[in-house]
Amino acid sequence: MLLGNGDGSFQAPLTQTTGGFSPIEAQVGDFNADGIPDVMTGNNNLGVTSAVVLLGNGDGTLQPPSLFVTPLEAEAESKGLEGGSLAGVTVR
């Protein structure tokens, strides 16, 4: 991740684990409706598909990953699903 300095430049890169799973995509959204940006990844690791949610702390850092194994490929959605306002995950 690259956090902004507020002047168009960025701080040194930060790394964050997704719990050992291989992300195939990532989205930023407010996945728990607390007003703080979170990160969700859709993963595929040797045929095991999952979604990982990393809740934001509000200071540019993230909490440890929460893993959700899915029966099919997971896709993170940063916009509201089905016209709603909450971000979520779709399984396809």
Secondary structure, 3 states (H helix, E strand, C coil): CCCECCCCCECCCCCCCCCCCCEEEEEEECCCCCCCCEEEEEEEECCEEEEEEECECCCCCECCCEEEECCCCEEEECCCHHHCCCCEEEEC
